[in-house]
Amino acid sequence: MTRFGGEVMSVEDVRATDAAFSGLHVLVRVEKEAVSVHLGPKRFFDERDLSIMPGDVLEVTGLMTQYQGGPAVLATAVRKGSTEIRIQTRDSYEGSK
């Protein structure tokens, strides 16, 4: 597990062949580097009225991994200001409909 904060540089809703990497991705500036953060289904954030835009400052907790040859984080929680969202696994999210 890792935890860090930084400024959002870009936001993208990705449709990948690997379900673990599909969904809302943000590129976060952490000190002098950028880290790709995979947040989960965009709908999950839309339903919780949490919009994430370039320039926002986030605090991210998650698991370090690799994506397209570079470091990436699969987020388990994200905080924007005073709002924190714990990100469910795909199975528990699908089951909560």
Secondary structure, DSSP 8 states (H G I E B T S, - for coil): -EEEEEEEEEEEEE--SSGGG-EEEEEEEETTEEEEEEEE-HHHHHTTT----TT-EEEEEEEEEEETTEEEEEEEEEEETTEEEE---HHHHHHT-
